[in-house]
Structure formats: structure tokens, C-alpha cells
Amino acid sequence: MTERAMAAMAVLAAGALLAGPAAADFKNELLRADTIVVGTTGSAPPFSMIGDDGELDGFDVAVMTKLAEDLGVSVEFEQLDWAGLLPGLASDRFDVVSSGVTRTAERLASDDLIMLSPYIINGVAITKLAANDEIGGWEDVCGKTVGVIRGSAELGLIEASLPEGCLGKVSEYPGWTEMSLDLKNHRIDWIGMDYLGPSYLAAKDELITVLPDVRSPKTQSVAVAPGDDELAAALDKLIAAYREDGTLNALVEEYFGQPVDFTQMPADPS
């Protein structure tokens, strides 16, 4: 064996020794042995939803299943309304929350969670009834009743997209099902939500449409429980690799029907 080959083997061996303790470290942070416990809504298609077979499905479910597989652990999902997910994460009910979590300035700086790097690029948009000719753009929603997901970041992003004093009555909902039903029953005039999720739903429902003027570009990702630094580092390393090798965009296209350009990520909010 040549000296160069022996040196290369020594480097590989050293890497393996370093990898072992690191893997053990993140596993020591898990709530359950060799299992990542994930909080998700199951009510925000296609991020998190119940499939036609009655099983939990969606982009977040696929991402976390892939991450767990590549880390050599199992994954277990627990459903909860959005408003309870991040408080549940802070109180150690979950290891992570994966349900289209927007990377806001407050969350990036929070001591109650660890926000990972982006797994998708999105923005806020107007979802309305296709037959509603009164709303043709952002200038038409002033004073009208908007539906939002309770506890979501969209309300702040919507306010930032509208002139001062424009925002009308706000009705909050636990999930898409209740909110879209009220839209169809004319209890609200429009839905203020992200662009990608409602676009997926509008493609399956001729009664609703999503306007193409997307405001307040944002990124979303996985949130990790406070103090679980090794788990966060292990997950984030894989997410970065998935952005580079096309794994994330393959899942984005599978669930949203269109890719995103990760070279055009907006700067983190501050």
C-alpha cells in the first residue's frame, strides 16, 4: 500500500471516529429512543394533509421521512392545530415541528426554538372565489374580511403588503378546511395565506383561485426544540445537501407541481 493510500485511509478513519460521537449526540437529545417526534397539522395541504388513503401525507411528511431515513432513525408524527405546535415544541412535546413554518425574524431570534435553513421559498397571496370579480388584486382587498390561519405568520406579512389602515376584519381558523368553507359560504371575502399551498388546492377546486401577485417573499423550514443543537445541526446539514442535489426540488415538484429557485432565496428577515 502506498503512503498516499495509507494517508487517505487514515483521514477516512478519523472522519468515522468523529462521525460516531456526533451521531450519538443528536440521538441523546431525542424524546424517544431512535425516533424523531414531529408535530404537524395534517390540515394545511399540501404541506401537511390527510391523503386519499386516510394516512398523513404532504411535503413536510415526505421531508421528515427522508431526513429520518438518512439519519438512521425512525419518525413519528403527532397532529395538532397550528396554534398549538410551536408552544408544544417549546414545552418538549415534540423534537421538531414540520408544517410549513415561516422563518420570521422573531422565530430566527427566539430562544424557544431553533429555526433551520430554508426548505422552500414562498410568499403571501390572495385566495378568493373564482366568481368574485370585486377582487382583482391587492388594491381591492382594503376593508374586506380576510381569513387567516390562527397563529400563523401570514397576518403580519399581509399587513406589510397593504397600505396603512387597509386591513379589514380578520377571521382566524384552525386550518384550511374550515377557512375555505367560510369563503365558499361568503362569510369571508378572501383568504390571506401563502401562494404555493392554495395554488395546489385551487388546481383541484374550480370554485377558488389564487391571484399571481405574490408579496412579501419568505422562506419556510423545520423548527427544532430549544436546546437540541446537535439534532438541529444534523438536520440542517442534510437540508443544505438536499437543496444542492435536487432532493428538495423533486419533493417540491411532487407536492406543489412547480419547482422553486433556491439561488433566489430572499435574505433572512431581521
C-alpha positions as CSV (number, residue, x, y, z in Angstrom):
1,M,0.0,0.0,0.0
2,T,1.4,3.4,-1.0
3,E,2.0,6.2,1.5
4,R,-0.7,8.2,-0.2
5,A,-3.3,5.5,0.1
6,M,-2.3,4.9,3.8
7,A,-2.8,8.6,4.5
8,A,-6.2,8.7,2.7
9,M,-7.3,5.7,4.8
10,A,-6.2,7.5,8.0
11,V,-8.2,10.5,7.1
12,L,-11.3,8.4,6.5
13,A,-10.8,6.6,9.8
14,A,-10.5,9.9,11.6
15,G,-13.7,11.1,10.0
16,A,-15.5,7.9,11.0
17,L,-14.4,8.4,14.6
18,L,-15.7,12.0,14.6
19,A,-19.0,11.0,13.0
20,G,-19.7,8.4,15.6
21,P,-20.0,10.7,18.7
22,A,-21.8,13.3,16.6
23,A,-24.5,10.8,15.7
24,A,-24.8,9.7,19.3
25,D,-25.1,13.3,20.5
26,F,-28.2,14.1,18.4
27,K,-29.8,10.7,19.4
28,N,-29.3,11.6,23.1
29,E,-31.5,14.7,22.5
30,L,-34.5,12.8,21.1
31,L,-37.6,12.4,23.3
32,R,-37.9,8.7,22.3
33,A,-35.1,6.3,21.6
34,D,-34.0,6.4,17.9
35,T,-37.2,8.3,16.9
36,I,-37.8,11.9,15.8
37,V,-41.2,13.0,17.1
38,V,-42.6,15.5,14.6
39,G,-45.5,17.9,15.3
40,T,-47.6,18.7,12.2
41,T,-51.1,19.9,11.5
42,G,-52.4,17.5,8.9
43,S,-54.7,20.3,7.8
44,A,-52.5,22.5,5.5
45,P,-52.3,20.7,2.2
46,P,-50.0,20.0,0.5
47,F,-47.6,20.8,3.3
48,S,-49.3,18.5,5.8
49,M,-52.6,16.7,5.0
50,I,-54.5,13.5,5.1
51,G,-54.2,11.6,1.8
52,D,-56.9,9.7,-0.1
53,D,-55.9,6.6,1.8
54,G,-56.7,8.3,5.2
55,E,-52.9,8.4,6.1
56,L,-50.9,11.5,6.9
57,D,-49.2,12.8,3.8
58,G,-47.7,16.0,2.4
59,F,-44.4,17.8,1.7
60,D,-43.5,18.1,5.3
61,V,-44.2,14.4,5.9
62,A,-42.0,13.4,3.0
63,V,-39.2,15.8,4.0
64,M,-39.1,14.5,7.6
65,T,-39.4,10.9,6.5
66,K,-36.4,11.3,4.2
67,L,-34.4,13.2,6.9
68,A,-35.1,10.4,9.5
69,E,-34.2,7.7,7.0
70,D,-30.8,9.4,6.2
71,L,-30.1,9.9,9.9
72,G,-30.8,6.2,10.6
73,V,-33.7,6.8,12.9
74,S,-37.5,6.3,12.8
75,V,-40.0,9.1,12.6
76,E,-43.3,9.5,14.4
77,F,-45.9,12.2,13.6
78,E,-48.3,13.8,16.0
79,Q,-51.1,16.0,14.7
80,L,-52.1,19.3,16.4
81,D,-53.8,22.5,15.3
82,W,-51.2,25.1,14.1
83,A,-51.7,27.4,17.1
84,G,-50.5,24.7,19.5
85,L,-47.5,23.4,17.5
86,L,-44.8,25.9,18.5
87,P,-45.9,26.2,22.1
88,G,-45.8,22.4,22.1
89,L,-42.2,22.4,20.7
90,A,-41.1,24.9,23.4
91,S,-42.5,22.6,26.1
92,D,-40.8,19.5,24.7
93,R,-43.8,17.8,23.4
94,F,-42.0,17.3,20.0
95,D,-38.5,17.1,18.8
96,V,-39.4,19.2,15.7
97,V,-42.3,20.9,14.1
98,S,-42.6,20.5,10.4
99,S,-45.7,22.2,9.0
100,G,-44.7,25.0,6.7
101,V,-43.1,27.0,9.4
102,T,-42.3,30.5,8.2
103,R,-38.8,31.8,9.1
104,T,-39.7,35.1,10.6
105,A,-37.2,37.5,12.4
106,E,-38.9,36.6,15.7
107,R,-38.5,32.9,15.2
108,L,-34.9,33.2,14.0
109,A,-34.0,35.1,17.1
110,S,-36.2,33.0,19.5
111,D,-34.9,31.0,22.5
112,D,-38.0,28.8,22.3
113,L,-37.0,27.0,19.1
114,I,-34.2,26.6,16.6
115,M,-35.2,27.6,13.0
116,L,-33.4,25.6,10.3
117,S,-32.3,26.9,6.9
118,P,-34.9,27.1,4.1
119,Y,-36.5,24.0,2.6
120,I,-38.8,26.1,0.3
121,I,-39.4,29.6,-1.0
122,N,-42.9,31.1,-0.9
123,G,-44.8,34.3,-0.4
124,V,-48.2,35.6,0.5
125,A,-51.0,35.8,-2.0
126,I,-54.8,36.4,-2.3
127,T,-57.0,33.4,-2.5
128,K,-60.6,34.2,-3.5
129,L,-63.7,32.7,-5.1
130,A,-63.1,32.5,-8.8
131,A,-66.5,34.1,-9.4
132,N,-65.7,37.2,-7.2
133,D,-65.0,39.9,-9.7
134,E,-64.7,42.6,-7.0
135,I,-61.2,41.4,-6.0
136,G,-58.6,41.6,-8.8
137,G,-55.6,42.4,-6.8
138,W,-54.2,43.8,-3.5
139,E,-55.7,47.2,-4.1
140,D,-59.2,45.6,-4.0
141,V,-59.0,43.9,-0.5
142,C,-59.0,47.0,1.6
143,G,-61.8,46.9,4.2
144,K,-62.8,43.4,3.2
145,T,-63.0,40.4,5.6
146,V,-59.9,38.1,5.4
147,G,-59.5,34.6,6.7
148,V,-56.1,33.5,8.1
149,I,-54.7,30.5,10.0
150,R,-54.7,31.1,13.7
151,G,-51.2,31.8,15.0
152,S,-49.6,31.9,11.5
153,A,-47.1,34.5,10.3
154,E,-49.2,35.4,7.3
155,L,-51.2,38.2,9.1
156,G,-48.0,40.3,9.7
157,L,-46.8,39.7,6.1
158,I,-50.3,40.7,4.8
159,E,-50.2,43.9,6.9
160,A,-46.8,44.7,5.4
161,S,-48.2,44.3,1.9
162,L,-51.1,46.7,2.4
163,P,-51.4,50.4,2.9
164,E,-51.8,51.6,6.5
165,G,-55.4,51.2,7.6
166,C,-56.3,49.0,4.7
167,L,-56.7,45.7,6.5
168,G,-60.3,44.9,7.2
169,K,-61.9,42.4,9.6
170,V,-59.7,39.4,10.3
171,S,-61.3,35.9,11.0
172,E,-58.9,33.2,12.3
173,Y,-59.3,29.5,11.6
174,P,-57.6,26.3,12.8
175,G,-57.0,25.1,9.3
176,W,-57.8,25.2,5.6
177,T,-60.9,23.1,5.6
178,E,-62.9,25.5,7.9
179,M,-61.5,28.6,6.2
180,S,-62.2,27.5,2.6
181,L,-65.8,26.5,3.7
182,D,-66.4,30.0,5.0
183,L,-65.0,31.5,1.8
184,K,-67.5,29.5,-0.2
185,N,-70.3,30.4,2.1
186,H,-69.4,34.1,1.7
187,R,-68.6,34.6,5.4
188,I,-65.1,35.9,4.4
189,D,-64.2,37.8,1.3
190,W,-60.7,36.4,0.8
191,I,-58.0,34.2,2.3
192,G,-54.6,35.6,3.2
193,M,-52.2,32.7,3.0
194,D,-49.1,31.5,1.2
195,Y,-49.0,31.1,-2.6
196,L,-47.9,27.5,-3.1
197,G,-50.3,25.7,-0.8
198,P,-53.6,27.4,-2.0
199,S,-52.3,27.1,-5.6
200,Y,-52.2,23.3,-5.2
201,L,-55.7,23.3,-3.8
202,A,-57.1,25.7,-6.4
203,A,-55.9,23.3,-9.1
204,K,-58.3,20.7,-7.6
205,D,-61.2,23.1,-6.9
206,E,-62.7,25.2,-9.7
207,L,-64.6,27.4,-7.2
208,I,-61.4,29.1,-5.9
209,T,-58.4,30.8,-7.5
210,V,-55.1,32.3,-6.3
211,L,-54.0,35.6,-7.7
212,P,-50.5,35.6,-9.2
213,D,-49.2,38.8,-7.5
214,V,-47.1,37.3,-4.7
215,R,-46.0,39.7,-1.9
216,S,-43.5,39.5,1.0
217,P,-41.2,36.7,-0.3
218,K,-40.4,34.3,2.5
219,T,-38.7,31.1,3.3
220,Q,-40.1,28.2,5.4
221,S,-38.5,25.2,7.1
222,V,-38.4,22.9,10.1
223,A,-38.3,24.2,13.7
224,V,-36.3,22.2,16.3
225,A,-36.9,22.1,20.0
226,P,-34.7,24.6,22.1
227,G,-31.5,23.1,23.3
228,D,-31.4,20.3,20.7
229,D,-28.4,21.8,19.0
230,E,-26.9,18.6,17.7
231,L,-30.2,17.4,16.2
232,A,-30.6,20.8,14.6
233,A,-27.1,20.7,13.1
234,A,-27.6,17.1,11.8
235,L,-31.0,18.0,10.2
236,D,-29.7,21.3,8.7
237,K,-26.6,19.6,7.2
238,L,-28.9,17.3,5.3
239,I,-31.4,20.1,4.3
240,A,-28.5,22.1,2.8
241,A,-27.4,19.0,0.9
242,Y,-30.9,18.4,-0.4
243,R,-31.1,22.0,-1.7
244,E,-27.9,21.4,-3.6
245,D,-28.5,17.9,-5.0
246,G,-32.1,18.4,-6.1
247,T,-33.8,16.3,-3.5
248,L,-35.9,19.2,-2.1
249,N,-37.0,20.4,-5.5
250,A,-38.0,16.8,-6.5
251,L,-40.3,16.8,-3.5
252,V,-41.5,20.4,-4.2
253,E,-42.5,19.4,-7.7
254,E,-44.2,16.3,-6.5
255,Y,-46.4,18.1,-4.0
256,F,-46.7,21.6,-5.4
257,G,-46.4,20.9,-9.1
258,Q,-43.7,23.5,-9.7
259,P,-40.1,23.9,-8.6
260,V,-38.5,26.8,-6.7
261,D,-35.2,28.5,-7.5
262,F,-33.0,28.2,-4.4
263,T,-30.5,30.5,-5.9
264,Q,-33.0,33.3,-5.5
265,M,-33.7,32.9,-1.7
266,P,-34.6,36.2,0.0
267,A,-32.4,37.4,2.8
268,D,-33.3,36.3,6.3
269,P,-35.7,38.9,7.9
270,S,-34.2,41.0,10.7
